[in-house]
Structure formats: structure tokens, C-alpha cells
Amino acid sequence: MLERDIESRSRKRAETKGRRMMKFTSPGHAFVPDDIVMAPIPLWLQPVIARYFRFIEFKRTGAKPTAAQAREHERLRAMGFTVEVIDSVEAADRVFDDMGDRL
């Protein structure tokens, strides 16, 4: 079976199980995995996960996410993920400081 067929069927199965599967690309970093699969995070674990993993949307100073971006952010938040919109270096520093140090 071709890789694309395996991926397509897996994506559909993930969705039927309440998971989100998103294509992962990282320009400048070769050999990264193809996709990220996310399951809803239980409420009690959300603060722990947020210390180690967040989605970040960078915008120019004062800019807001587009309506489509805001919808996607809400989908991720509904699963328990933290999504930050950062429009300055200072805002990035606040997020990084909030995430804490490694244990």
C-alpha cells in the first residue's frame, strides 16, 4: 500500500476516534515526522501539557489572527491545547517564562 493511502486511511480513523491529525512541516529541518496526532487533553492535565507544549501564531505587532486562523485556534483549545498569539518579542518572552524551566 502506498504511503499516501496509509496516511489518508489513518487520518480518517483518527477522526472517528476524536483525534486530530495535522500535517507537520518544518522548513530547514530535514527528516521530521510527517504528521502530528493529537487526542483531547483531560482538564486536569492541561496545565501540565501547557508547560511543555503550545501552539504559537506569530503576527506583526497589533495584528490579529484571520477568521480562519481564529476558528482553528478554537478547535485546538476545545481539545485542551494552549494556543498563543504573539505579536512582539516581549509577548514571546512572557510565554516562554510561563512555560517554566525543565525539570
C-alpha positions, 0 to 999 in steps of 0.5 A: 500500500502506498504511503499516501493511502496509509496516511489518508486511511489513518487520518480518517480513523483518527477522526472517528476516534476524536483525534486530530491529525495535522500535517507537520512541516518544518522548513530547514529541518530535514527528516521530521515526522510527517504528521502530528496526532493529537487526542483531547487533553483531560482538564486536569492535565492541561496545565501540565501539557501547557508547560511543555507544549503550545501552539504559537501564531506569530503576527506583526505587532497589533495584528490579529489572527484571520477568521480562519486562523481564529476558528482553528485556534478554537478547535485546538483549545476545545481539545485542551491545547494552549494556543498563543498569539504573539505579536512582539518579542516581549509577548514571546518572552512572557510565554516562554517564562510561563512555560517554566524551566525543565525539570 
